[in-house]
Amino acid sequence: MTDLSNHGEAGLEKGAVDLQRYSHAIMGTFGVPMRVLTRGEGSYVWDADGNRYLDLLGGIAVNALGHGHPAWVEAIASQAATLSHTSNFFATEPQIALAERLLDLAHAPSGSRVFFANSGTEANEAAIKMARKTGKGTIIALEGGFHGRSTGALALTHKEAYRAPFAPLIGDVVFVPPNDEEALRAAVTEHAADLSAIVVEPIQGEAGVIPLSHAYLALARTLTRRHDALLILDEVQTGVARTGAWFAHQLHGIQPDVMTLAKGLGGGFPIGALVAFGDGPGAMLGKGEHGTTFGGNALAAAAALATLRVIEDEDLIANVKAVGAHLRERLEAMDGVVEVRGEGLMLGVGLAAPQSAEIAQAAVAAGFIVNPPSPDTLRLIPALTLTTAEADTFLTWLEGHFEAHPLAAESASDGGTP
Ligand SMILES: *Cc1c(COP(=O)(O)O)cnc(C)c1O
């Protein structure tokens, strides 16, 4: 049974009133949020009524260090007190150091360069402009792929419901099914003369945590080399230690021409980045060809530097692997779970029945935040600092939920779960 004991009726009022204010003041693009949150610490957040939740969503793979990590807070506070924003007519030490650090972590060859933006979408916009600079038109992207909601990034995003109301988007984007090597070969052959780039997420996030196979990524690398096109890896969600490597492509021993980052990079502070590998890509966008007011802001750069430093100092890559493996092992042993996809702390839990929305709703009522990206998948993308003991509290709850709701499959199929 769902434990509602810590959710007092009187307390619900403050959150409910705040959500009404939200709905009256904020555009309805996100629907009505689940709760109003007021505070976070480590792996936990609290709502306006004082209820605590184990956060296994991490602000959608953003809060890499959990909430309020002292080193991250200190870095932001001291940078804010020293120098925050300057405009790109001026350089700052944090932005230079962050670019150097990213190039180093990515083992980027000489000539590689970084462009800073403020979000994943914007990093991908810069990548699209690089594809355009090749002088060729066609971009191959993947069915199920998600790259952002601006009209450019949306053109690479597959989901029809996101695209249709805003057509026409930039043309010449060809979608192929992920992990279908023959389809990729055929599309490349058909568009060989005009192929500017192949854009993929190493593990598709919004699609429900769908990993690309090693062979598929290697093929994308081979074909782009052969046709002098860019391999653009959108590591906005997979990057920054999420998968147990600094960047997911490192698990496959390949190097892209372009990698985009955002989500976890700032540990909760908005920042995006594009890494262009080698002197060709590194020099593609020249003076005046791209820009942003906030991109590379010293405050954002300091937050990102602190995030990278803590990941290294606390050996969070080892934690990601250990806690990820533990989650996988216990989840795979559960009735109701048919498979666990993904790497590290980016896991898609494939359910035996399309009941993810119902489980996510029961979970939040019981004090656990999980995300249902598709009807039969729960996505776990928590802080990289999550402990095994914290993970166990959720796993034990989930096990109990499956036991208590053995008929959930049937009720979900006629209960209208989206
Ligand atoms: C979230 C996401 C984006 C968009 O990033 P924003 O910061 O929301 O603009 C792009 N690509 C992938 C793979 C993402 O997960």
Ligand as a Chemical Component Dictionary entry (heavy atoms), coordinates in Angstrom:
data_LIG
# 
_chem_comp.id                   LIG 
_chem_comp.type                 NON-POLYMER 
_chem_comp.pdbx_formal_charge   0 
_chem_comp.three_letter_code    LIG 
# 
loop_
_chem_comp_atom.comp_id 
_chem_comp_atom.atom_id 
_chem_comp_atom.alt_atom_id 
_chem_comp_atom.type_symbol 
_chem_comp_atom.charge 
_chem_comp_atom.model_Cartn_x 
_chem_comp_atom.model_Cartn_y 
_chem_comp_atom.model_Cartn_z 
_chem_comp_atom.pdbx_ordinal 
LIG C1 C1 C 0 17.620 17.866 -22.417 1  
LIG C2 C2 C 0 18.241 17.559 -23.717 2  
LIG C3 C3 C 0 18.422 18.561 -24.684 3  
LIG C4 C4 C 0 17.906 19.962 -24.489 4  
LIG O1 O1 O 0 18.618 20.616 -23.498 5  
LIG P1 P1 P 0 18.014 21.967 -22.855 6  
LIG O2 O2 O 0 19.043 22.356 -21.843 7  
LIG O3 O3 O 0 16.689 21.611 -22.289 8  
LIG O4 O4 O 0 17.916 22.958 -23.923 9  
LIG C5 C5 C 0 19.076 18.232 -25.842 10 
LIG N1 N1 N 0 19.517 16.989 -26.057 11 
LIG C6 C6 C 0 19.376 16.004 -25.162 12 
LIG C7 C7 C 0 19.924 14.656 -25.442 13 
LIG C8 C8 C 0 18.721 16.258 -23.958 14 
LIG O5 O5 O 0 18.540 15.273 -23.084 15 
# 
loop_
_chem_comp_bond.comp_id 
_chem_comp_bond.atom_id_1 
_chem_comp_bond.atom_id_2 
_chem_comp_bond.value_order 
_chem_comp_bond.pdbx_ordinal 
LIG C1 C2 SING 1  
LIG C2 C3 SING 2  
LIG C2 C8 DOUB 3  
LIG C3 C4 SING 4  
LIG C3 C5 DOUB 5  
LIG C4 O1 SING 6  
LIG O1 P1 SING 7  
LIG P1 O2 DOUB 8  
LIG P1 O3 SING 9  
LIG P1 O4 SING 10 
LIG C5 N1 SING 11 
LIG N1 C6 DOUB 12 
LIG C6 C7 SING 13 
LIG C6 C8 SING 14 
LIG C8 O5 SING 15 
# 
